[in-house]
Amino acid sequence: MNQLFIYGSCVSRDTLEFMRDRNQNWSLEYYVARQSLISAQTTIPFEALGIEPPKSKFQFLKLWEDCVGRGFRSMREHYGKADLFLWDLCDERLGVFEFADGNFATRTVEYLAATSAQSVPEGARLIEFGTDEHFSLWKNKLELMKENLQYANFTRRALLKIPWALTTRDHRETPSSFGLLPEAANHLYDRYYQAVIETIDIDVVEPKGVRVFADANHKWGLAPFHYEASVYEYVASQLERIVSR
């Protein structure tokens, strides 16, 4: 059984389902979700977010893990147990909150659902994705990511570099994600991907020479990062190739 460790979003998690459809020999080792690289190894109390705990146990667990900056620790706790480390940057899109003591929390969909797009926790400030400040903070964590990948003995690694889809196949435009339009997002992500490639030895999975489309009937709804089946199938085939080398 191949074990997959995910550091990312529903993009990677949905890919796993397609991998299982192609080959039942895949299992989820662990899922670090809703956590910016910036918040790794920084700590705030959950109460500092000023929201009620989500009713979903999964959502609460992932918010709590972000608050205590547990991403890298989760990697180390699964030393040598992953046949593939899969990373996507989709959940970086909402930015982070910086608190007065210099610690960070990821701005998550759960936080926004409990408050509003304009809300910021008391005593914190928003650092938006794509700004020079956000990129600098994020880039400064890449060496730690590199060290923790080595410490966890995650030798097979893949970074998903899938552009946000501008439309569905029938030309229906995809919506923005909390004000971030697909075309703008693709531009902003470029330097993040490049920074990873320059810092970490990792396979980059990228659909080349083809246009990606969103799925209007996706189980999570229409979004520029909810793709049609052909995208996930392509990614799954590339990940299988990486593992089989």
C-alpha positions in Angstrom: 0.0 0.0 0.0 1.4 3.4 -1.0 1.1 6.1 1.7 0.4 9.7 0.7 1.3 12.6 2.9 -0.6 15.8 1.9 0.4 19.3 2.8 -2.2 21.4 1.0 -5.8 21.7 0.1 -8.8 19.9 -1.5 -6.8 20.0 -4.8 -4.5 17.3 -3.4 -7.2 15.6 -1.5 -9.4 15.2 -4.5 -6.4 14.0 -6.5 -6.0 11.1 -4.0 -9.6 10.0 -4.8 -8.7 9.7 -8.5 -5.5 7.9 -7.6 -7.6 5.4 -5.7 -9.9 5.0 -8.6 -7.0 4.2 -10.9 -5.2 2.0 -8.4 -6.6 0.8 -5.0 -3.1 0.6 -3.7 -3.2 4.2 -2.2 -3.9 5.4 1.3 -3.8 8.7 3.1 -1.0 8.8 5.6 -1.8 12.3 6.9 -3.3 15.6 5.7 -2.0 19.0 6.8 -4.8 21.2 5.6 -5.7 24.9 5.9 -2.2 25.8 7.1 0.0 28.4 5.5 3.7 27.8 5.5 4.0 31.2 7.3 2.1 29.9 10.4 4.3 26.8 10.8 6.1 26.8 14.1 4.2 29.8 15.4 1.5 29.6 18.1 -1.6 31.4 19.1 -4.5 30.3 21.3 -7.5 29.2 19.3 -9.6 31.7 21.3 -7.5 34.5 19.7 -9.4 33.9 16.4 -12.6 35.1 18.2 -14.8 32.5 16.6 -16.8 29.5 17.9 -15.2 26.1 17.2 -16.6 24.6 14.0 -19.0 21.7 14.5 -17.0 19.6 12.1 -14.3 17.7 14.1 -12.1 17.7 11.0 -12.4 21.5 10.6 -11.8 22.2 14.2 -8.7 19.9 14.3 -7.2 21.6 11.3 -7.8 25.1 12.7 -6.3 24.0 16.0 -3.3 22.5 14.3 -2.8 25.8 12.4 -3.1 27.8 15.7 -0.3 25.7 17.3 1.8 25.8 14.1 1.9 22.0 13.8 2.6 21.5 10.1 6.3 20.6 10.4 5.8 18.6 13.5 3.2 16.5 11.7 5.7 15.8 9.0 8.3 14.7 11.6 5.8 12.5 13.4 5.4 10.5 10.2 9.1 9.8 9.7 9.6 7.5 6.8 6.0 6.5 6.5 5.1 8.3 3.3 5.8 6.9 -0.2 5.0 10.3 -1.6 4.8 13.9 -0.1 2.3 15.9 -2.1 2.2 19.7 -1.7 -0.1 22.3 -3.2 -0.3 26.0 -2.4 -4.0 26.7 -2.9 -4.7 27.5 0.7 -2.1 30.2 0.7 -4.6 32.3 -1.3 -6.4 33.8 1.7 -3.3 35.3 3.4 -2.4 35.2 7.0 -3.1 37.1 10.2 -0.2 38.5 12.2 -0.8 39.0 15.9 0.9 41.6 18.1 3.4 39.1 19.5 4.7 38.2 16.0 2.8 34.9 15.7 0.6 34.0 12.7 -2.6 32.2 11.9 -3.8 31.2 8.4 -6.9 33.1 7.2 -9.2 30.2 6.4 -12.5 29.6 4.8 -13.8 28.5 8.2 -12.8 31.8 9.7 -14.4 33.8 6.9 -17.6 31.7 7.1 -17.8 32.4 10.8 -17.2 36.2 10.4 -16.9 38.1 7.1 -14.4 38.8 4.4 -13.6 42.1 6.1 -13.1 40.7 9.6 -9.7 40.5 11.3 -9.2 39.0 14.8 -8.7 41.5 17.6 -5.1 42.6 17.9 -4.2 41.2 14.5 -3.7 42.5 11.0 -4.1 40.9 7.6 -1.2 40.2 5.4 -2.6 39.5 1.9 -1.4 36.7 -0.4 0.8 38.0 -3.2 2.1 41.1 -1.5 5.8 41.5 -1.1 5.4 41.1 2.7 3.5 37.8 2.4 5.9 36.4 -0.2 9.0 37.4 1.9 7.5 35.7 5.1 6.6 32.6 3.1 9.9 32.3 1.2 11.7 32.6 4.5 10.0 29.3 5.6 11.2 27.3 2.6 14.5 26.3 4.2 12.6 25.0 7.2 10.3 23.0 4.8 13.4 21.6 3.1 14.9 20.6 6.5 11.7 19.0 7.7 11.3 17.0 4.4 14.8 15.6 5.0 14.2 15.0 8.7 10.9 13.1 7.9 12.7 11.1 5.2 10.2 12.1 2.6 12.4 11.4 -0.4 9.7 11.3 -3.1 8.1 14.8 -3.3 5.7 16.4 -5.7 4.5 20.0 -6.0 1.2 20.6 -7.8 1.6 23.6 -10.2 -1.9 23.7 -11.7 -3.2 27.0 -12.9 -6.6 28.2 -11.8 -9.1 27.5 -14.5 -10.6 30.6 -16.1 -13.7 28.8 -17.4 -15.5 25.5 -17.6 -15.3 23.5 -20.8 -18.6 25.1 -22.0 -17.1 28.6 -21.5 -18.7 29.4 -18.2 -16.5 31.8 -16.3 -15.2 30.7 -12.9 -15.9 33.0 -10.0 -13.3 34.7 -7.9 -12.2 33.2 -4.5 -12.9 35.9 -1.9 -12.1 38.6 -4.4 -9.1 36.9 -6.0 -9.7 36.4 -9.7 -8.3 33.3 -11.5 -6.0 35.2 -13.9 -4.7 37.4 -11.1 -4.1 34.4 -8.9 -2.1 32.6 -11.6 0.2 35.7 -11.9 0.6 36.0 -8.1 1.5 32.3 -7.6 4.3 32.4 -10.2 7.0 33.6 -7.8 5.9 31.2 -5.1 6.4 28.2 -7.4 9.7 29.6 -8.6 11.0 30.0 -5.0 10.1 26.4 -4.2 11.9 25.1 -7.4 15.0 27.1 -6.5 15.1 25.9 -2.9 13.8 22.3 -2.7 14.5 19.2 -4.7 11.0 18.4 -5.7 9.1 17.1 -8.8 6.8 19.7 -10.3 3.5 18.4 -11.7 2.2 20.8 -14.2 -0.2 20.3 -17.2 1.9 21.7 -20.1 0.5 22.7 -23.4 -3.1 22.1 -22.4 -5.8 24.4 -21.0 -7.3 23.3 -17.7 -11.1 23.6 -17.1 -13.2 23.8 -14.0 -16.0 21.4 -13.4 -19.4 23.1 -13.0 -20.7 20.0 -11.3 -17.8 19.4 -9.0 -18.8 18.0 -5.6 -17.5 21.1 -3.8 -19.1 23.5 -6.3 -17.8 25.7 -9.1 -14.4 27.2 -8.3 -11.3 27.9 -10.4 -9.4 25.2 -8.4 -12.2 22.6 -8.6 -11.2 20.9 -11.9 -12.8 18.5 -14.3 -11.8 14.9 -14.1 -9.2 15.0 -16.9 -7.0 17.3 -14.8 -7.0 15.0 -11.8 -6.4 12.0 -14.0 -3.4 13.6 -15.5 -2.0 14.5 -12.1 -2.7 11.0 -10.8 -0.8 9.5 -13.7 2.2 11.8 -13.1 2.3 11.0 -9.4 2.2 7.3 -10.1 5.2 7.7 -12.4 7.1 9.5 -9.7 6.5 6.8 -7.1 7.4 4.0 -9.5 10.8 5.4 -10.4 
